[in-house]
């Protein structure tokens, strides 16, 4: 894909350095990329939150439309999932492709050159650092039991890929809202780059719309910094060090999906489609072979694992009894308890062995108490029952919600039901994925909806 080389005295020496660097990139499946950014545009209107946020809140997207107006914006080159599978979906996708082409041909986007982007995001009192990089999709497999360097961390719902693939199929550009995690407790990969920002070109520095906080980005194209990141990543998967760290001889996990698992899976499906259509192999080069992501360290103090709650719609008054019976069938027992408030529930149930799953509906507050759960996490216990309920209840749907206040609002409406789930300990994240495989889908979120990644940088994926 690229080579970062140190200029040496002879052409032979330069070629050696180039080949050596490329071998290191290939081993990691990790590369710099040509980064495209808007030139001379209002960045506050350009950057828009990830498409999979606020999916049950059309008012958010209506307000975003008002803010953007006619200005160039990533809103015009993405499809909020609120509008997936709607009658005008094809028209929206055609508009996305047309705007992407227009932004490239009319110079709205400028190529900042090959490198990484070091990103600093501050929102709601938390600051986290990241590195925009390209990952090789040949090093990724989302199927159960995968041992690739890049792995899914939640169950991938293959049915969610086709509608996303329709958007990516003819798109000349990609934008990352994908957050990928590394397990770097000594802070050797990303953090050292942040110590040299005085010598690094600033790409952007602005406030994000709709309570998204503030973001700054810097172009990292210095060979020494890039080599330092490569060497540090290589050390994370050193055979002896990895075996000692995790007490395992399994194939190493280096990059774990933090956010945007289905978007990354869609990029993989698109690459497999292109290979089949063009007769390419895993050894061939093509821009779509790579996917732009933001790399973050799970040990960054600014990263908080927030629970992802659930709301089910159009399930009627018998949902509590149905779910209780299903949880009993799946786990041996389940008790339903009702309370006057969520505070009263927590006081009564805190410290209970087993799984306590609070819920709200039109009648008030309650919880399911499963004393001997079959699943490791509360989300797994609940999801096993909800999956069946949605299939067996005509008209029933489910949404995954990041804020407890939204659950309380939507879950108490007539015919609905909301579930509040506990956060996951991020320090156990990699070990859990290594030994237990993918977590139940929508187990955690890296922050609330307004803290999610905003579309900003672009990259060409057409040949």
N, C-alpha and C positions, 0 to 999 in steps of 0.2 A: 504493500500500500504506500509506504514512504520509507525514506531513509534519512536519519539525522547523522551527519558525518562531521568529523573534525578534519579540517584542512591539514594535510600533511605534505611532506616535501615531494613525493612522487605520485604519479597516477596509480601505481601499484599499491602504494600505501593507503591512498584514499579509498580504493576499491576494497581493500581488506577491512578498513574501518566500517565501510558501508555494509558489507556482508555480515560482519560481526554484530552490528547494531540490529540489522534485520532479523538475524537469528534470535536475538533476545526478544524482539517484538513478537516474533512468531511463537516462541515458547510460552509467552504470556497471553497471547491473543488480545493485546493491548497496544493502541497506536495513537499518535497525534492525528489531527485531521485539519482539512481546510475549513475554517470557520467563517461563515457568512453572517454579517450583521447589518442592520439598516443604517443607511448613511443620511445624516441630516434630518432625521425624523423625530417626532415626539415619542420618546421611549416609554413614557407612561401609558400612552395609547397603544404602543406596539406590543408590549408584553401582557399576555393574558394567561390566567390560571389553567392548569391541566384540564383536558376535556372530560375527565371522569369525575369531576367535582360538581357539587350542587345539582345532582341529577334529578332531584325532586323539587327544585326551587327555581322555577322559570323566572321569578322576579330578579334573581341574581344576574341571569344572562340578559334579561331585558335592560337592566341598568348598565351592563357592560356595553351593550349596543349603543346606548345613549352616550356613554363616555367616549367610545371610539369614533362614532360618527362616520365621516368619509375618509378619515386618516388611514394610511397604511397600517396594518395591524395583523398580528398572528391570529386574531379572531377570524380573519378572512381566509386563512390557510389551515384551519382545523375545524372539526365538527364536534361541538359539545354533545356528549352522549345522551343528553336530554332529547336530542333530535334523531337518534338512531332509529331505524326501522319505521320512520314516519313517511307519509306519502310523498313528501318532497325531498327525500334523502338523495336520490339520483341527481336532482337539480342542484342540491347543495354541494355534492361531491364534484360535479362539473365546474361549479363556481370556484371551489377550492383549487382545482388544477389550473384553471384560467388565471387566478390571482397569483399563484406560485410562478407561472410562466411570465406574467406581467412584471412581478417584482424582480425577476432575474433580468429580463430583457430591457427594462426601463431604468435599471440601475438603482432601484430602491435598496437592493442588497449589495454589499461590498465584501469582497473576499479579503479577510484580514491576514491571510497567509496560514501556513501550516504550523500547528502547535497545539498546546492545551489552552484552556481558559481556567484560570484560578478564580473561584467564585466565593464571595462572602455574602451571606444572606442573614439579615436581622429582622425578626418579626416577633411581636408579643414578648419582648424581653429576652429572647433567645437568639444566639448567633451561631451559625454553623458554616463550615468551610467545605468546598468541593472542588473537583477537578473535572472539567469537560473533556472527555476522551472518546475515542472510537473503539468499540469492542468487536472482535471477530466472531460472527455468528456461527462459524464452524466449530467454535469451542463451547457451544451451548446446546443443551438438550433438555426440554422441559418434561420429558416423560418420567414416570415413577422409577426410582432406582438409578437415575442418571449419576454418572461419576465424572462429568465434564468439569472443566475449570470454572465455567459460568453455570449457575444452576438456579432454577425456580425455587422459591421458598414457600410457595403456596400451591395448592392444586390448580392446575391450569384447566379452565373450562374450554374445551376445544370449540364449543358452539359459539363462544364469544369472539373467535378469531375471524370468521368470514366477513362480518360486517365491517370490521376494522381493516381487513385486507382489501375490501372494495375501495376504501379511501386511499390506501398506500399504493395500490396496484399501478396507477398511472401518474402518481405524484412525482414530480422531478426533484422535490426537496423533502427533507425530514427535519423535525424539531424535537429536541429531547424534553420529555417530562419524566423520563425514567431515572430513578435514583438507584444506584448499585452500591452495595456495601462491601467494605473490606474489614478484616479483623486485625487491626494494627494497634495494639495497646501501647506500644512504645512511640507511636506517632512518627513514623519514619518516612512515609510516602508523601502525604499531602501537606502536612504541617510545615516541613522545612521550606517549601516554596513560599509560604506566607511570610517567612522571615526576610525575604529579599524583594519585597514589593516596591521599594524605593528605586530599584533598577529595572522595573518591569512596566511595560506600556499598559496604561489603563484603557480598557475597552468601553466601559460604561459605569455610571454611578447615578442612580436615580431611585425615586420612590415608586413602588408598584401600586397599581390601582386596587380598589376594593379591599382595603385593610391588609394588603399583602406585604407590608413592611418595606424594607430598603434592600437594594442589591448593588454590589460592586463586582466588576469583572476585570481581569488582567490577562494579557496575552503572554503565554509562557512558550517561548521558542528558543531559549538558551540551551545549548547542547548539554551543558553541565547539569542544569536542573532536570532536564529530561532523562539523562543518564542516571541521575540520582534516584528518580522515581522508579525507573526500570530495575535498578539494582536492589532497591528496597522491596519492591514487589517480588522479585526473584527470591530474596531471603525469606519471605513469608511462606514460600512453598518448598524451601529446602527440605529434603527428605528427612533428615535427622531432627531438624528443628520442629517440623510439622508433627512428626511422630511423638516427640516429647510434649509438645503443646496440647495435643488432643488425645494422646495415648491411643493411637490408631495407626495402622499401616495402610489405610484406605487411600485411594487416589485423592489428591488434594482438591479442596474447594477454595478458590481464591476470590471469586466475585459472586456475591449472593444478591438476588433481586430484593431491593427494599421497597420500591414503588414502581408501578408501571409494568408489572409482570406480563400482562396480556398484550401490551404494546410491544414489548420485546419479543414475545412469542409471535406476534404478527409480522415483525421484521424478519424473523427466522422463516416463517411460512412464505413470505414474499421472496426471499432469497432462494428457497427451495423451488418455488415456481419458476423463477428466472433461470435457474440451473437446468430445469427440465425443458423449458421452452428453447433455450439457446444451446443446449447440449454441453453445458459447462460441468466441471467437476469441482471437488473440494480444493483442488490445487490452483484453480483459475481465479484471476482477479476481476473484480467488478465493484463499483461503488456501493451497490446494495448488499454486498457481502458483509458490510460493517454497519454498526448502529451507534449513533451518537448518544451518550449517556452522561449523567453527572455521577462521578465516583465520590463516595463519602466514607469516612471512617466511623464505624459503629460506636467507637469510643469518644467521638466528638461530644463535648458537653452540651452542644446545642441540639443534639438529636434526642428526641423524646419519642418513645414508642407509645402512641395513643391507641386505645382500643377502638375497633370498628364495631359499632352497634348495628342492630337490625330493626327494621320496621316491616311488618307484613300488612298488606292491604286487602280489603274485601274478603276477610275470613269469617266474619260474623261472630256471634256470641258464644259459639261452642268451641272456639279455638283453644281456650285454656284447658278444658276437659280433654280435648283431642290430644294436645301436646303432652299433657300429663300421662295419658294412657300410653302414648308412643314412647315416652321416656322410661316408663315402667317396663315396657316390653323390651327396650334396648338395654336397660341398665339394672333390671331386677326390682327397682323401687323408685318412686318419685312422690314427693309430698308437695302439695300446693299450700302456700301460706299467704294470707292477706294482711295488709297493714294500712294505717291511716296516712303514712307519709314515707318517703324514701329514707329519711333520717331514722324513723322508727324501725324500718326494715334492717338497716345497717347495724343498729344497736343490738337487734335481736339475733342477727345471723353472723356477725363478724366472728371469726375464729372457728366456725363450724367445719368439721372435716367433710370432705367431699366437695361437690359443686353447688354453689348458690347462684341462681340465674334470675336477677330481678326483671320484672316486666311491668308495663303500664298498658291500660286499655281504657275504654270509656267508663268503666266502673271504678277505676282507681289504681292502687299499687299492690303488687304481690310478688311472689317469687316461686320458682320451682327449686326444690331441694332434692338433689340426687346424692345419696350418701355414699354409694359405691359406683362411681362412674366408670364406664368402659373406656372412655377417651381420656387422654392426658390433660387436655385443656377444656375449660368451660365452653369455648367457642365450638369445639368438636362435638361435645355432648349436645349442644343446642342445634347445630347445623344438621346433624344426622336426622333429627326429627323434622326440622323445617323443610328440608329437601323433599321429604315425602309429603308433607302437608301441602306444599305448593303444587306438587304434581297431582294430588288427589282432590284439590278444591278448585272448582271451576271459577275462573276470574281472579283467583288469588295471585298476587305478585309480591316480590320482596325487593327492598332496597337496602343498601349498606351505607350507614350514616356515621359521620365522624364526630358530631357534636351531641352531647347528652341533651342539650336544650331542644334540639331539633327532634330528637326521639320523643321527648315529652310532649312536644307540640303535635307531631304527626301521629304518634302512637295512641293518643287519647281521642282521636277523632272516631266517629261512628264506624264500626266494622273493621277498625285497624287494631294493631297490637305492636308495641315496641319492646325491645329487649336491650338491657344495658349490660355490657360485658367488661371484665377487668382488664387492666393493661398487662402486657407481657414484659418480662425482665429482659432488657436488651443484652445484658452481659452473657446470657445463656443462649443467645440467638444462633450463633454459628455452630456451637456444639449440638444444639437440638436438631438443626438441619442436617449436620453430618451423620448423626446416629439414628435419627427418626425419619429423615427424609422431609418432603414438603409438608408444611403446616396446613391445617384446614384453611380453605380460602378465606380471604378477608379476616385474618387473625389480628392484624395490627396495622396501624397507619403511622407514618413518620410525621406526626403533627396533625393539627386540625386542618380543615379544608382550605382556609386562607393561608396556611403555611406551606402548602404544596408547591411544587416547582411551577414556575410560570414559563411559558414558551418564550424563548428569547433568541438563542443562537440557532442558525440553520446550517444545513450541509446538503450538497448535491448528492442524490442517489441514482441519477440516470447516467448512462454511458454515452 
